[in-house]
Amino acid sequence: MSNQDTHFFNNFSVVLGLLVTVAIMLIVLARCVASRTQIEHVKAEPRLMQEVDARIQPFARVAVAGQDNSSMKIPEAAGAAPAVAGAPASGAELYAATCSACHGQGIAGAPKFGDHAAWAARVAQGKATLYKHALEGFTGKSGVMPAKGGRTDLPDALIKQAVDHMTAAM
């Protein structure tokens, strides 16, 4: 290496070192300024704090089959439209709102509403068994019944009313 190359590398190293030092000083200065103003700005903005709280909520809750999970409410998203209708008030309303999705068409092996042949074997097992399968869910040879028909937010008594409504139609 020549003397000129050594001189260039030394000068280049000095300039590079100065640039890195200036960059570090700017970063430290920016963090000091931000630490004094940012926290006060966040504390002064309640809507921002509400949005942060909404984002850090648990993304899932566990519903236990056979237990009343009506206290588990799904929080509405910010700016979401309110629900059109509340929870069904009777077994017939629950059937129309939820159960008919599967029992109306026989989806996933569900016995169709009013189909005497499909319901006869199930009714023969007794109401207690029907209630248990509706509340806790059931996987059988011919199909699948999710716990509470997927509406784990509803009380057990309403699910039983819907079962009574469906069996009364046969």
Contacts in CASP RR format, 6 or more apart in sequence:
PFRMAT RR
TARGET T0000
AUTHOR 0000-0000-0000
METHOD contacts of the structure
MODEL  1
MSNQDTHFFNNFSVVLGLLVTVAIMLIVLARCVASRTQIEHVKAEPRLMQ
EVDARIQPFARVAVAGQDNSSMKIPEAAGAAPAVAGAPASGAELYAATCS
ACHGQGIAGAPKFGDHAAWAARVAQGKATLYKHALEGFTGKSGVMPAKGG
RTDLPDALIKQAVDHMTAAM
42 48 0 8 1.000
42 49 0 8 1.000
43 49 0 8 1.000
50 78 0 8 1.000
51 78 0 8 1.000
54 75 0 8 1.000
54 77 0 8 1.000
54 78 0 8 1.000
57 75 0 8 1.000
61 72 0 8 1.000
63 69 0 8 1.000
63 72 0 8 1.000
63 147 0 8 1.000
63 152 0 8 1.000
63 153 0 8 1.000
65 135 0 8 1.000
65 136 0 8 1.000
65 137 0 8 1.000
65 147 0 8 1.000
65 148 0 8 1.000
65 152 0 8 1.000
66 135 0 8 1.000
66 136 0 8 1.000
66 147 0 8 1.000
66 156 0 8 1.000
68 155 0 8 1.000
68 156 0 8 1.000
69 148 0 8 1.000
69 152 0 8 1.000
69 153 0 8 1.000
70 153 0 8 1.000
70 154 0 8 1.000
70 155 0 8 1.000
72 152 0 8 1.000
72 153 0 8 1.000
73 153 0 8 1.000
74 153 0 8 1.000
76 82 0 8 1.000
85 97 0 8 1.000
87 153 0 8 1.000
87 154 0 8 1.000
87 158 0 8 1.000
88 94 0 8 1.000
88 96 0 8 1.000
88 97 0 8 1.000
88 98 0 8 1.000
88 154 0 8 1.000
88 158 0 8 1.000
90 158 0 8 1.000
90 161 0 8 1.000
90 165 0 8 1.000
91 158 0 8 1.000
91 161 0 8 1.000
91 162 0 8 1.000
91 164 0 8 1.000
91 165 0 8 1.000
92 162 0 8 1.000
92 165 0 8 1.000
94 151 0 8 1.000
94 154 0 8 1.000
94 158 0 8 1.000
94 159 0 8 1.000
94 161 0 8 1.000
94 162 0 8 1.000
94 165 0 8 1.000
95 103 0 8 1.000
95 113 0 8 1.000
95 162 0 8 1.000
95 165 0 8 1.000
95 166 0 8 1.000
98 149 0 8 1.000
98 150 0 8 1.000
98 151 0 8 1.000
98 162 0 8 1.000
99 113 0 8 1.000
99 149 0 8 1.000
99 162 0 8 1.000
99 166 0 8 1.000
100 113 0 8 1.000
101 107 0 8 1.000
102 108 0 8 1.000
102 109 0 8 1.000
102 110 0 8 1.000
102 149 0 8 1.000
103 110 0 8 1.000
103 111 0 8 1.000
103 112 0 8 1.000
103 113 0 8 1.000
103 166 0 8 1.000
104 110 0 8 1.000
104 112 0 8 1.000
104 113 0 8 1.000
105 112 0 8 1.000
106 112 0 8 1.000
108 143 0 8 1.000
108 144 0 8 1.000
108 145 0 8 1.000
109 142 0 8 1.000
109 143 0 8 1.000
109 144 0 8 1.000
110 143 0 8 1.000
110 145 0 8 1.000
111 118 0 8 1.000
111 119 0 8 1.000
111 122 0 8 1.000
112 118 0 8 1.000
113 166 0 8 1.000
113 169 0 8 1.000
114 166 0 8 1.000
114 169 0 8 1.000
114 170 0 8 1.000
115 170 0 8 1.000
116 170 0 8 1.000
119 166 0 8 1.000
119 167 0 8 1.000
119 170 0 8 1.000
120 170 0 8 1.000
122 129 0 8 1.000
122 130 0 8 1.000
123 130 0 8 1.000
123 167 0 8 1.000
123 170 0 8 1.000
127 163 0 8 1.000
127 167 0 8 1.000
130 163 0 8 1.000
130 167 0 8 1.000
131 159 0 8 1.000
131 160 0 8 1.000
131 163 0 8 1.000
132 138 0 8 1.000
133 145 0 8 1.000
134 145 0 8 1.000
134 148 0 8 1.000
134 149 0 8 1.000
134 159 0 8 1.000
134 160 0 8 1.000
134 162 0 8 1.000
134 163 0 8 1.000
135 147 0 8 1.000
135 148 0 8 1.000
135 156 0 8 1.000
135 159 0 8 1.000
135 160 0 8 1.000
136 147 0 8 1.000
137 145 0 8 1.000
137 146 0 8 1.000
137 147 0 8 1.000
137 148 0 8 1.000
137 149 0 8 1.000
138 144 0 8 1.000
138 145 0 8 1.000
139 145 0 8 1.000
148 154 0 8 1.000
148 159 0 8 1.000
149 159 0 8 1.000
151 159 0 8 1.000
END
